[in-house]
Amino acid sequence: SLFNSRYLSAYFLGQSLSGLIPSSLTLIQGHETKVVVCPTTTPLRLWCPNHCDNTTIIRTGKYFSTHSYFLIIASILFISLISFIVINNSKHVAKNMSLTYDEMTEFKVKTISESYSTKDGANSSLIKEFFKKILHSLHIMNLDTAFLLGVIIWISMLSNGVIVQIISYTASPYRGSTLLFSSNLYKIFQALTNIFFMVVKIFSNRFLIFCLTCLFTALSITMIIMAAYAKNGILIASPYGSIIVILIFCFAAILNSSVRLAVSTQLCELGAPAMFMCGIATQFGSFSGTLAMFIPISVQCVFN
């Protein structure tokens, strides 16, 4: 919220491309199944299932290998880093950044050498400044801001903590391509939704945000139920079972990104303290969701 809107647009665009490029590349790569013979006398048996009758089925890339995939991703990362360094060191960007920082009167950053003489004093003052921002954020908070932060916590808990961990359990019982399309189209639709709502003015109605959040919650609960009862064959017998699962994930991705962007945009308009609390809420929600799914997945083994 302290920067010009074009910097925020560049940030959201980078976040979108970071999910769009690897997922699109994975879809292009495709997959194929191979039967691997793993006798007990070879080390290959160590990573095979315990009851595979000396053979198991693995999925590999169809059009290019995994090594080629990571080579392409590493090349894109290298090009992106070089481009970022070159652009960031240009005179035009340096001039705009200096003007932007000059406008930060209330939140202008001072160097430690200007403000403090010792390292201990600097650390102590930085800690005090951190808690001061939190207290200031809580001071300006009202019911509307609390509602937006609550939505961010809930959405982050479901998307970053729950769906990411159960997506393989939900889609794996279906045909081999279902998991490939579900996991990657989920990320692709998230990225495309981010880019779309960067151009199109996003909604700001609180009731609409609440309704879409409830719909996203219902889809998340549906995924959890399908993952928990996968052995009973929910929708597996149906010829449209795979299509339904893929559409559920795609629709959930659109709802996730649209609600998250709508809330983040409105919090951005409230100033830096609100965005500061938004970051804390996102991290807290993601951590809570991951922690909540640890016991049923890793301890109780609810999803098989």
C-alpha positions as CSV (number, residue, x, y, z in Angstrom):
1,S,0.0,0.0,0.0
2,L,3.0,2.3,0.3
3,F,4.0,1.8,-3.4
4,N,2.5,3.0,-6.6
5,S,-0.2,0.8,-8.1
6,R,2.0,-0.3,-11.0
7,Y,4.4,-2.0,-8.5
8,L,1.5,-3.8,-6.9
9,S,0.4,-4.9,-10.3
10,A,3.9,-6.2,-11.1
11,Y,3.9,-8.1,-7.8
12,F,0.5,-9.8,-8.5
13,L,1.6,-10.5,-12.1
14,G,4.8,-12.2,-10.8
15,Q,2.8,-14.2,-8.3
16,S,0.4,-15.3,-11.1
17,L,3.2,-16.3,-13.5
18,S,5.0,-18.2,-10.8
19,G,2.1,-20.7,-10.7
20,L,1.0,-20.4,-14.4
21,I,4.3,-21.3,-16.0
22,P,5.2,-24.5,-14.0
23,S,1.6,-25.8,-14.2
24,S,1.3,-25.2,-17.9
25,L,4.6,-26.9,-18.5
26,T,3.5,-29.9,-16.5
27,L,0.3,-30.2,-18.6
28,I,2.4,-30.0,-21.8
29,Q,4.8,-32.7,-20.4
30,G,1.9,-35.1,-19.9
31,H,2.4,-38.5,-18.2
32,E,2.5,-42.2,-18.9
33,T,2.4,-45.2,-16.7
34,K,5.2,-47.8,-16.6
35,V,5.3,-51.2,-14.9
36,V,8.6,-51.5,-12.9
37,V,9.9,-54.9,-11.8
38,C,11.5,-54.5,-8.3
39,P,12.9,-57.8,-7.0
40,T,13.8,-58.0,-3.3
41,T,17.5,-58.2,-4.1
42,T,17.8,-54.7,-5.6
43,P,17.7,-51.4,-3.8
44,L,14.7,-50.4,-6.0
45,R,12.6,-52.5,-3.7
46,L,13.2,-50.0,-0.9
47,W,10.9,-47.3,-2.5
48,C,8.3,-49.7,-3.9
49,P,5.1,-50.4,-1.9
50,N,5.3,-53.3,0.6
51,H,2.6,-55.3,-1.2
52,C,3.3,-54.8,-4.9
53,D,4.1,-58.5,-5.8
54,N,7.6,-57.4,-7.0
55,T,6.1,-54.9,-9.5
56,T,4.6,-51.5,-9.2
57,I,3.2,-48.9,-11.6
58,I,4.9,-45.5,-11.7
59,R,4.0,-42.3,-13.7
60,T,6.7,-40.6,-15.7
61,G,6.8,-37.7,-18.2
62,K,5.5,-38.5,-21.6
63,Y,7.0,-35.9,-23.9
64,F,10.2,-35.0,-21.9
65,S,11.8,-36.2,-18.8
66,T,11.7,-34.8,-15.3
67,H,15.3,-33.6,-15.7
68,S,14.3,-31.6,-18.7
69,Y,11.4,-30.1,-16.8
70,F,13.6,-28.8,-14.0
71,L,16.1,-27.6,-16.5
72,I,13.5,-25.5,-18.2
73,I,12.2,-24.2,-14.8
74,A,15.8,-23.3,-13.8
75,S,16.4,-21.5,-17.1
76,I,13.2,-19.5,-16.6
77,L,14.2,-18.6,-13.0
78,F,17.7,-17.6,-14.2
79,I,16.3,-15.3,-16.9
80,S,13.8,-13.8,-14.4
81,L,16.5,-13.0,-11.9
82,I,18.7,-11.4,-14.5
83,S,15.8,-9.4,-15.9
84,F,14.9,-8.2,-12.4
85,I,18.5,-7.1,-11.6
86,V,18.7,-5.2,-14.9
87,I,15.4,-3.5,-14.5
88,N,15.9,-2.7,-10.9
89,N,19.2,-1.0,-11.6
90,S,17.8,1.2,-14.4
91,K,17.7,4.9,-14.0
92,H,14.0,5.2,-14.6
93,V,13.1,2.7,-11.8
94,A,15.6,4.3,-9.4
95,K,14.0,7.7,-10.0
96,N,10.5,6.4,-9.5
97,M,11.5,4.6,-6.3
98,S,13.1,7.7,-4.9
99,L,9.9,9.7,-5.5
100,T,7.9,6.9,-4.0
101,Y,10.0,6.8,-0.8
102,D,9.8,10.6,-0.5
103,E,6.0,10.4,-0.3
104,M,6.2,8.0,2.6
105,T,6.0,10.6,5.3
106,E,4.5,8.6,8.1
107,F,6.2,5.3,7.3
108,K,9.4,6.5,5.9
109,V,12.2,4.0,6.5
110,K,15.3,5.4,8.3
111,T,18.6,3.6,8.2
112,I,19.9,2.1,11.4
113,S,23.1,4.2,11.1
114,E,21.1,7.4,11.1
115,S,18.9,6.5,14.1
116,Y,20.9,4.3,16.3
117,S,24.5,4.1,17.4
118,T,24.8,0.6,18.7
119,K,23.5,-2.8,17.5
120,D,21.7,-3.6,20.7
121,G,19.8,-0.3,20.5
122,A,18.9,-0.9,16.9
123,N,17.5,-4.4,17.6
124,S,15.6,-3.1,20.6
125,S,14.1,-0.3,18.7
126,L,13.2,-2.5,15.7
127,I,11.3,-4.8,18.1
128,K,9.5,-1.9,19.6
129,E,8.6,-0.6,16.2
130,F,7.2,-4.0,15.2
131,F,4.9,-4.2,18.2
132,K,4.0,-0.5,17.8
133,K,2.7,-1.3,14.3
134,I,0.6,-4.2,15.6
135,L,-0.9,-2.0,18.3
136,H,-1.6,0.8,15.8
137,S,-3.2,-1.8,13.5
138,L,-5.4,-3.0,16.3
139,H,-6.3,0.5,17.3
140,I,-7.7,1.4,13.8
141,M,-9.5,-1.9,13.4
142,N,-13.3,-1.8,13.2
143,L,-15.9,-4.4,12.5
144,D,-15.5,-4.1,8.8
145,T,-11.7,-4.6,8.9
146,A,-12.1,-7.5,11.3
147,F,-14.5,-9.2,8.9
148,L,-12.0,-8.8,6.0
149,L,-9.2,-10.2,8.1
150,G,-11.4,-13.1,9.2
151,V,-12.1,-13.9,5.5
152,I,-8.4,-13.8,4.7
153,I,-7.6,-16.2,7.6
154,W,-10.4,-18.6,6.6
155,I,-9.5,-18.6,2.9
156,S,-5.8,-19.0,3.6
157,M,-6.6,-21.9,5.9
158,L,-8.6,-23.7,3.3
159,S,-6.5,-23.0,0.2
160,N,-3.0,-23.2,1.6
161,G,-3.5,-25.7,4.4
162,V,-6.3,-28.0,3.4
163,I,-6.8,-28.2,-0.4
164,V,-3.1,-28.4,-1.2
165,Q,-2.8,-31.5,1.1
166,I,-5.9,-33.4,0.1
167,I,-5.9,-32.8,-3.7
168,S,-4.0,-36.0,-4.4
169,Y,-6.3,-38.0,-2.1
170,T,-9.3,-36.6,-3.9
171,A,-8.2,-37.0,-7.5
172,S,-6.0,-40.1,-7.4
173,P,-8.8,-42.8,-7.3
174,Y,-10.0,-41.7,-10.7
175,R,-8.3,-42.1,-14.1
176,G,-4.6,-41.3,-14.2
177,S,-5.1,-37.9,-16.0
178,T,-7.5,-36.7,-13.3
179,L,-4.8,-35.9,-10.8
180,L,-2.6,-34.3,-13.4
181,F,-5.4,-32.0,-14.7
182,S,-6.9,-31.2,-11.2
183,S,-3.7,-30.1,-9.5
184,N,-2.3,-28.1,-12.5
185,L,-5.6,-26.6,-13.6
186,Y,-6.2,-25.5,-10.0
187,K,-3.0,-23.4,-10.1
188,I,-3.6,-22.2,-13.7
189,F,-7.1,-20.9,-12.9
190,Q,-5.8,-19.2,-9.8
191,A,-3.2,-17.4,-11.9
192,L,-5.6,-16.5,-14.7
193,T,-8.1,-15.2,-12.1
194,N,-5.4,-13.0,-10.6
195,I,-4.5,-11.5,-14.0
196,F,-8.2,-11.0,-14.9
197,F,-9.1,-9.1,-11.8
198,M,-6.0,-6.9,-12.2
199,V,-7.6,-5.5,-15.3
200,V,-11.3,-5.8,-14.4
201,K,-12.6,-3.8,-11.4
202,I,-13.2,-6.3,-8.7
203,F,-16.4,-6.4,-6.6
204,S,-16.5,-4.7,-3.2
205,N,-19.9,-5.8,-1.8
206,R,-19.4,-7.4,1.6
207,F,-22.4,-9.7,1.3
208,L,-21.2,-11.0,-2.0
209,I,-17.8,-11.7,-0.5
210,F,-19.5,-13.6,2.3
211,C,-21.6,-15.7,-0.1
212,L,-18.6,-16.6,-2.3
213,T,-16.6,-17.5,0.8
214,C,-19.4,-19.8,1.9
215,L,-19.5,-21.4,-1.5
216,F,-15.7,-21.9,-1.5
217,T,-16.1,-23.5,2.0
218,A,-18.8,-25.9,0.7
219,L,-16.5,-26.9,-2.2
220,S,-13.6,-27.5,0.2
221,I,-15.8,-29.7,2.4
222,T,-16.9,-31.6,-0.7
223,M,-13.3,-32.3,-1.6
224,I,-12.5,-33.5,2.0
225,I,-15.5,-35.9,1.9
226,M,-14.5,-37.2,-1.5
227,A,-11.0,-37.8,-0.2
228,A,-12.1,-39.5,3.0
229,Y,-14.5,-41.9,1.2
230,A,-12.4,-42.5,-1.9
231,K,-12.2,-46.2,-1.1
232,N,-16.0,-46.4,-1.3
233,G,-15.9,-45.1,-4.9
234,I,-17.8,-41.8,-4.8
235,L,-18.4,-40.8,-8.4
236,I,-15.8,-43.4,-9.6
237,A,-18.5,-45.5,-11.2
238,S,-19.9,-42.5,-13.0
239,P,-18.5,-41.9,-16.5
240,Y,-18.4,-38.2,-15.7
241,G,-16.6,-38.6,-12.3
242,S,-13.3,-37.3,-13.5
243,I,-14.8,-34.3,-15.3
244,I,-16.8,-33.4,-12.1
245,V,-13.7,-33.6,-9.9
246,I,-11.7,-31.4,-12.3
247,L,-14.5,-28.8,-12.6
248,I,-14.8,-28.7,-8.8
249,F,-11.1,-27.8,-8.4
250,C,-11.2,-25.3,-11.3
251,F,-14.2,-23.5,-9.8
252,A,-12.6,-23.6,-6.3
253,A,-9.5,-21.9,-7.7
254,I,-11.6,-19.1,-9.3
255,L,-13.4,-18.5,-6.0
256,N,-10.2,-18.6,-4.0
257,S,-8.4,-16.0,-6.1
258,S,-11.3,-13.7,-6.6
259,V,-12.2,-13.5,-2.9
260,R,-8.6,-13.2,-1.8
261,L,-7.9,-10.4,-4.3
262,A,-11.1,-8.5,-3.4
263,V,-10.3,-8.6,0.3
264,S,-6.7,-7.7,-0.2
265,T,-7.6,-4.7,-2.5
266,Q,-10.0,-3.3,0.1
267,L,-7.5,-3.7,2.9
268,C,-4.9,-2.0,0.7
269,E,-7.2,1.0,0.5
270,L,-7.2,1.2,4.3
271,G,-3.5,1.8,4.4
272,A,-0.3,0.2,5.5
273,P,-1.5,-1.0,9.0
274,A,-4.3,-3.0,7.4
275,M,-2.0,-4.6,4.9
276,F,0.4,-5.4,7.7
277,M,-2.4,-7.3,9.5
278,C,-3.4,-8.9,6.2
279,G,0.1,-10.4,5.9
280,I,-0.1,-11.8,9.5
281,A,-3.6,-13.1,8.9
282,T,-2.5,-14.9,5.7
283,Q,0.4,-16.6,7.4
284,F,-1.6,-17.5,10.5
285,G,-4.4,-19.0,8.4
286,S,-1.9,-21.1,6.3
287,F,-0.2,-22.4,9.4
288,S,-3.4,-23.2,11.1
289,G,-4.8,-25.1,8.1
290,T,-1.6,-27.1,7.7
291,L,-1.5,-27.9,11.4
292,A,-5.1,-29.0,11.4
293,M,-4.6,-31.4,8.6
294,F,-1.4,-33.0,10.0
295,I,-3.2,-35.2,12.5
296,P,-5.9,-36.7,10.2
297,I,-3.4,-37.2,7.4
298,S,-0.1,-38.3,9.1
299,V,-1.4,-39.7,12.4
300,Q,-4.8,-41.1,12.0
301,C,-4.4,-41.9,8.2
302,V,-8.0,-40.9,7.4
303,F,-7.2,-40.5,3.7
304,N,-5.9,-43.6,2.0
